Amino acid sequence: MSGAHATASEQRIRKNRATLSPRPNLLDYEAERSRFDWKAATKLLDGLPGGQGCDIAHEAVDRHAAGSRADKVALRWIGKTGERRDLTYASLRAETNRFANALSGLGVQPGKKVFVLMGRLPELYVAVLGARKARCAVTPLFSAFGPEPIATRIGGGKVLVTTPDLRRRKVAAVRGQMPTLKHVILVGDGAAEGEDTLPRQCNYWNRRQARTHRHIQKPIEVVVVQKECAGLTYLPPARQVAPIGGR
């Protein structure tokens, strides 16, 4: 490789920060890092109504859905074939509320683990935030895992949220290895007869097919500490979660 060619291929893309629109949230990482302060960051959060604490679902979705951003796009999903789905803050609040109530309706108690097995679909975020609203601990599972790694990770878990396709390809064959798994919640259309499903209103959109991947590493459970959130889960009481199908 010639020196001229190497220089040309290694040229960096540079942009004028002053002309960027909308303005990026992070222009200078080192500068932001040097002046970051937890107390100042905490002041940017609203906290739950009535001083009940702090919850990611409220901060990321509900507080915006209750204000001027209600009809703004909160989540935009673009599929492999170009299809696009938009969820506004208001609709995302409604969907996560529905999911939280669905868990409660199944008897899933606060503090229980909810395993989520799917790709980066809109339902992934609905399930995670909805489970948080139900005061459950969320354990994501990589959709490319094979059946054995999935069974190992779920262990003694009782609740799994997945798609009909992943259920058939990744879960059905090892269901016998998970005797404590009480609820397999399917999101999306295409559920076959005999599969566990939620009521129709909890089946959201059609799914994309996930890819397979071999993985044999046994998981290690760890505790991640995030400042003042460590060990604390402040979530809205049941009366703050709208009925299924409501806002």
TANOR-V554605 format. One line per field, one symbol per residue. phi: phi as a letter, one per 20 degrees, with the letter a starting at -180 (. if undefined). psi: psi as a letter, one per 40 degrees, with the letter a starting at -180 (. if undefined). A space follows every 10 residues. Layout:
phi: ???
psi: ???
This chain:
phi: .ffffffffd feedcfffef bffffcecff ffffdfbfff ffffeemfgm mepcbffffe cffffecfeg eefebddcef enfccdcfff fffffffgff fffffenfeg nfedeccafe dgfgffffff fffemdedcf dffefegfgf fffflefdcc dbdgffffed dgfdgfecfe fecdeedneo fefnefcegg fdeecfdefe eeaebdfffc ecddeclfeg mdcecffgfe efggndd
psi: hiddddddee hihhihddeh hihidgdhdd ddddehhddd ddeeidiiie feahhddddd cddddeaeed eihdhhhhid eeihhhhidd dddddddddd dddddeehii eihhhhhiag iddddddddd dddefihhhi hheeiidddd ddddbeiehh haiddddddd dddedeegde hdhhhhhiie hiheihiiid eehciiiihi iihhhehhih hihhhgbeeh ehhhiiidee hiihei.
